[in-house]
């Protein structure tokens, strides 16, 4: 796996973790920010040809 691919998947994983933490904290603002970051991370990854499954990015 290339460095760019690893970095993109790490970004998706980190965004998913931040979203989960925000949901657990019941913080609507943090949820919105984290969801936007996750959406952007997935968009960029897919733009680079990665078939990112948002629910399984940890496994990729």
N, CA, C and O atoms as a GROMACS GRO file, in nm:
protein
  240
    1UNK      N    1   0.085  -0.117   0.000
    1UNK     CA    2   0.000   0.000   0.000
    1UNK      C    3   0.090   0.123   0.000
    1UNK      O    4   0.187   0.130   0.076
    2UNK      N    5   0.058   0.219  -0.084
    2UNK     CA    6   0.139   0.339  -0.094
    2UNK      C    7   0.117   0.436   0.020
    2UNK      O    8   0.020   0.426   0.095
    3UNK      N    9   0.207   0.529   0.031
    3UNK     CA   10   0.202   0.628   0.138
    3UNK      C   11   0.077   0.714   0.129
    3UNK      O   12   0.015   0.744   0.231
    4UNK      N   13   0.039   0.752   0.008
    4UNK     CA   14  -0.080   0.836  -0.010
    4UNK      C   15  -0.205   0.758   0.032
    4UNK      O   16  -0.292   0.811   0.100
    5UNK      N   17  -0.213   0.634  -0.010
    5UNK     CA   18  -0.328   0.550   0.026
    5UNK      C   19  -0.336   0.534   0.178
    5UNK      O   20  -0.444   0.547   0.237
    6UNK      N   21  -0.223   0.507   0.240
    6UNK     CA   22  -0.221   0.493   0.386
    6UNK      C   23  -0.266   0.621   0.455
    6UNK      O   24  -0.342   0.617   0.552
    7UNK      N   25  -0.220   0.735   0.405
    7UNK     CA   26  -0.257   0.864   0.464
    7UNK      C   27  -0.407   0.892   0.447
    7UNK      O   28  -0.472   0.941   0.539
    8UNK      N   29  -0.460   0.860   0.331
    8UNK     CA   30  -0.603   0.882   0.308
    8UNK      C   31  -0.688   0.793   0.397
    8UNK      O   32  -0.787   0.838   0.454
    9UNK      N   33  -0.649   0.667   0.410
    9UNK     CA   34  -0.724   0.576   0.496
    9UNK      C   35  -0.711   0.616   0.643
    9UNK      O   36  -0.806   0.603   0.720
   10UNK      N   37  -0.594   0.664   0.682
   10UNK     CA   38  -0.575   0.712   0.820
   10UNK      C   39  -0.664   0.832   0.846
   10UNK      O   40  -0.719   0.846   0.956
   11UNK      N   41  -0.678   0.919   0.747
   11UNK     CA   42  -0.766   1.035   0.763
   11UNK      C   43  -0.910   0.991   0.782
   11UNK      O   44  -0.981   1.046   0.866
   12UNK      N   45  -0.954   0.894   0.704
   12UNK     CA   46  -1.091   0.843   0.717
   12UNK      C   47  -1.109   0.779   0.855
   12UNK      O   48  -1.210   0.803   0.921
   13UNK      N   49  -1.014   0.698   0.897
   13UNK     CA   50  -1.024   0.635   1.029
   13UNK      C   51  -1.031   0.738   1.141
   13UNK      O   52  -1.112   0.725   1.233
   14UNK      N   53  -0.946   0.840   1.134
   14UNK     CA   54  -0.945   0.944   1.237
   14UNK      C   55  -1.077   1.020   1.239
   14UNK      O   56  -1.129   1.053   1.346
   15UNK      N   57  -1.129   1.049   1.121
   15UNK     CA   58  -1.257   1.120   1.114
   15UNK      C   59  -1.369   1.036   1.172
   15UNK      O   60  -1.457   1.087   1.241
   16UNK      N   61  -1.366   0.906   1.143
   16UNK     CA   62  -1.468   0.817   1.200
   16UNK      C   63  -1.459   0.813   1.352
   16UNK      O   64  -1.560   0.811   1.422
   17UNK      N   65  -1.337   0.812   1.404
   17UNK     CA   66  -1.318   0.809   1.549
   17UNK      C   67  -1.369   0.938   1.613
   17UNK      O   68  -1.433   0.935   1.718
   18UNK      N   69  -1.340   1.052   1.549
   18UNK     CA   70  -1.389   1.179   1.601
   18UNK      C   71  -1.541   1.185   1.598
   18UNK      O   72  -1.603   1.238   1.690
   19UNK      N   73  -1.601   1.131   1.493
   19UNK     CA   74  -1.746   1.129   1.484
   19UNK      C   75  -1.805   1.042   1.594
   19UNK      O   76  -1.902   1.082   1.659
   20UNK      N   77  -1.748   0.926   1.616
   20UNK     CA   78  -1.798   0.837   1.721
   20UNK      C   79  -1.786   0.903   1.858
   20UNK      O   80  -1.877   0.891   1.940
   21UNK      N   81  -1.675   0.972   1.883
   21UNK     CA   82  -1.656   1.040   2.011
   21UNK      C   83  -1.757   1.152   2.029
   21UNK      O   84  -1.811   1.172   2.138
   22UNK      N   85  -1.784   1.225   1.923
   22UNK     CA   86  -1.880   1.336   1.930
   22UNK      C   87  -2.021   1.283   1.955
   22UNK      O   88  -2.096   1.342   2.033
   23UNK      N   89  -2.056   1.173   1.890
   23UNK     CA   90  -2.187   1.111   1.912
   23UNK      C   91  -2.198   1.062   2.056
   23UNK      O   92  -2.300   1.083   2.122
   24UNK      N   93  -2.093   0.998   2.105
   24UNK     CA   94  -2.093   0.949   2.242
   24UNK      C   95  -2.106   1.062   2.343
   24UNK      O   96  -2.168   1.046   2.448
   25UNK      N   97  -2.047   1.177   2.310
   25UNK     CA   98  -2.052   1.293   2.399
   25UNK      C   99  -2.183   1.370   2.385
   25UNK      O  100  -2.210   1.464   2.460
   26UNK      N  101  -2.263   1.330   2.288
   26UNK     CA  102  -2.391   1.398   2.261
   26UNK      C  103  -2.372   1.548   2.238
   26UNK      O  104  -2.445   1.632   2.291
   27UNK      N  105  -2.272   1.578   2.157
   27UNK     CA  106  -2.237   1.716   2.124
   27UNK      C  107  -2.276   1.744   1.979
   27UNK      O  108  -2.202   1.707   1.888
   28UNK      N  109  -2.391   1.807   1.957
   28UNK     CA  110  -2.440   1.827   1.820
   28UNK      C  111  -2.343   1.905   1.730
   28UNK      O  112  -2.327   1.872   1.613
   29UNK      N  113  -2.278   2.006   1.785
   29UNK     CA  114  -2.183   2.082   1.705
   29UNK      C  115  -2.064   1.995   1.664
   29UNK      O  116  -2.025   1.993   1.547
   30UNK      N  117  -2.008   1.923   1.760
   30UNK     CA  118  -1.894   1.836   1.730
   30UNK      C  119  -1.933   1.727   1.631
   30UNK      O  120  -1.853   1.688   1.546
   31UNK      N  121  -2.057   1.677   1.641
   31UNK     CA  122  -2.105   1.577   1.546
   31UNK      C  123  -2.107   1.636   1.406
   31UNK      O  124  -2.062   1.572   1.311
   32UNK      N  125  -2.159   1.758   1.391
   32UNK     CA  126  -2.167   1.822   1.260
   32UNK      C  127  -2.028   1.844   1.201
   32UNK      O  128  -2.006   1.818   1.082
   33UNK      N  129  -1.936   1.891   1.283
   33UNK     CA  130  -1.799   1.915   1.235
   33UNK      C  131  -1.733   1.783   1.196
   33UNK      O  132  -1.669   1.773   1.091
   34UNK      N  133  -1.747   1.682   1.281
   34UNK     CA  134  -1.686   1.552   1.254
   34UNK      C  135  -1.747   1.487   1.130
   34UNK      O  136  -1.675   1.425   1.051
   35UNK      N  137  -1.876   1.500   1.112
   35UNK     CA  138  -1.942   1.444   0.994
   35UNK      C  139  -1.892   1.511   0.867
   35UNK      O  140  -1.869   1.445   0.765
   36UNK      N  141  -1.875   1.643   0.872
   36UNK     CA  142  -1.821   1.715   0.757
   36UNK      C  143  -1.681   1.667   0.724
   36UNK      O  144  -1.648   1.647   0.607
   37UNK      N  145  -1.598   1.648   0.826
   37UNK     CA  146  -1.461   1.600   0.803
   37UNK      C  147  -1.462   1.459   0.744
   37UNK      O  148  -1.385   1.429   0.653
   38UNK      N  149  -1.549   1.373   0.796
   38UNK     CA  150  -1.559   1.238   0.742
   38UNK      C  151  -1.605   1.241   0.597
   38UNK      O  152  -1.548   1.171   0.512
   39UNK      N  153  -1.706   1.321   0.568
   39UNK     CA  154  -1.754   1.332   0.430
   39UNK      C  155  -1.642   1.378   0.337
   39UNK      O  156  -1.627   1.325   0.227
   40UNK      N  157  -1.565   1.478   0.381
   40UNK     CA  158  -1.456   1.529   0.298
   40UNK      C  159  -1.346   1.424   0.281
   40UNK      O  160  -1.294   1.407   0.171
   41UNK      N  161  -1.312   1.356   0.388
   41UNK     CA  162  -1.208   1.253   0.380
   41UNK      C  163  -1.248   1.142   0.284
   41UNK      O  164  -1.166   1.095   0.205
   42UNK      N  165  -1.373   1.101   0.290
   42UNK     CA  166  -1.422   0.996   0.200
   42UNK      C  167  -1.422   1.047   0.055
   42UNK      O  168  -1.385   0.974  -0.037
   43UNK      N  169  -1.465   1.171   0.036
   43UNK     CA  170  -1.468   1.229  -0.099
   43UNK      C  171  -1.328   1.231  -0.160
   43UNK      O  172  -1.310   1.193  -0.275
   44UNK      N  173  -1.230   1.275  -0.081
   44UNK     CA  174  -1.092   1.282  -0.132
   44UNK      C  175  -1.039   1.142  -0.161
   44UNK      O  176  -0.975   1.120  -0.264
   45UNK      N  177  -1.064   1.049  -0.072
   45UNK     CA  178  -1.017   0.911  -0.093
   45UNK      C  179  -1.078   0.853  -0.220
   45UNK      O  180  -1.008   0.792  -0.300
   46UNK      N  181  -1.206   0.872  -0.237
   46UNK     CA  182  -1.272   0.821  -0.357
   46UNK      C  183  -1.221   0.892  -0.482
   46UNK      O  184  -1.212   0.832  -0.589
   47UNK      N  185  -1.187   1.019  -0.468
   47UNK     CA  186  -1.131   1.095  -0.579
   47UNK      C  187  -0.996   1.041  -0.624
   47UNK      O  188  -0.953   1.063  -0.737
   48UNK      N  189  -0.930   0.971  -0.533
   48UNK     CA  190  -0.801   0.909  -0.564
   48UNK      C  191  -0.817   0.762  -0.602
   48UNK      O  192  -0.720   0.686  -0.607
   49UNK      N  193  -0.940   0.722  -0.627
   49UNK     CA  194  -0.964   0.587  -0.676
   49UNK      C  195  -0.982   0.482  -0.568
   49UNK      O  196  -0.988   0.363  -0.600
   50UNK      N  197  -0.991   0.522  -0.443
   50UNK     CA  198  -1.011   0.425  -0.336
   50UNK      C  199  -1.160   0.399  -0.317
   50UNK      O  200  -1.241   0.492  -0.314
   51UNK      N  201  -1.194   0.274  -0.305
   51UNK     CA  202  -1.333   0.237  -0.279
   51UNK      C  203  -1.351   0.230  -0.128
   51UNK      O  204  -1.347   0.123  -0.068
   52UNK      N  205  -1.370   0.346  -0.068
   52UNK     CA  206  -1.378   0.356   0.078
   52UNK      C  207  -1.520   0.329   0.123
   52UNK      O  208  -1.614   0.398   0.085
   53UNK      N  209  -1.533   0.227   0.206
   53UNK     CA  210  -1.660   0.197   0.271
   53UNK      C  211  -1.654   0.267   0.406
   53UNK      O  212  -1.574   0.230   0.492
   54UNK      N  213  -1.735   0.368   0.424
   54UNK     CA  214  -1.729   0.451   0.544
   54UNK      C  215  -1.741   0.367   0.670
   54UNK      O  216  -1.680   0.400   0.772
   55UNK      N  217  -1.819   0.262   0.666
   55UNK     CA  218  -1.839   0.179   0.784
   55UNK      C  219  -1.722   0.085   0.811
   55UNK      O  220  -1.709   0.035   0.922
   56UNK      N  221  -1.635   0.061   0.712
   56UNK     CA  222  -1.527  -0.037   0.730
   56UNK      C  223  -1.390   0.019   0.698
   56UNK      O  224  -1.301  -0.057   0.660
   57UNK      N  225  -1.370   0.148   0.711
   57UNK     CA  226  -1.242   0.207   0.674
   57UNK      C  227  -1.128   0.153   0.760
   57UNK      O  228  -1.012   0.155   0.717
   58UNK      N  229  -1.158   0.105   0.880
   58UNK     CA  230  -1.053   0.049   0.966
   58UNK      C  231  -0.992  -0.076   0.907
   58UNK      O  232  -0.876  -0.107   0.933
   59UNK      N  233  -1.068  -0.148   0.827
   59UNK     CA  234  -1.024  -0.276   0.773
   59UNK      C  235  -0.949  -0.263   0.643
   59UNK      O  236  -0.888  -0.360   0.597
   60UNK      N  237  -0.953  -0.145   0.582
   60UNK     CA  238  -0.892  -0.130   0.449
   60UNK      C  239  -0.744  -0.098   0.458
   60UNK      O  240  -0.678  -0.081   0.356
   0.00000   0.00000   0.00000
